Amino acid sequence: MPKAPSVPTPTGEAPAPQSYESALGEIEELVSQMESGQLPLEKLLTSYKRGALLLKFCREQLSAVEDQIKLLEDGELKPWKVAP
């Protein structure tokens, strides 16, 4: 599935991701570009900052899901049960 390009906002920053999955995909793409060693220093720093923002977004999403699970389990976090 093709990914829509990140269009900078008027402040010059890329928009917030639409979902956890899109943020994770963008992080993977950024890491791949950074590991290639072909990015100029300025682009490398911009990519690092974007990756940090995406990582924060993902952590917040995971925390929100964990909170929902706690509510569903009567306030007690229970371990996931893997089907045999």
Secondary structure as UniProt FT lines:
FT   TURN            10..11
FT   HELIX           20..35
FT   TURN            36..37
FT   HELIX           41..72
FT   TURN            73..75
//
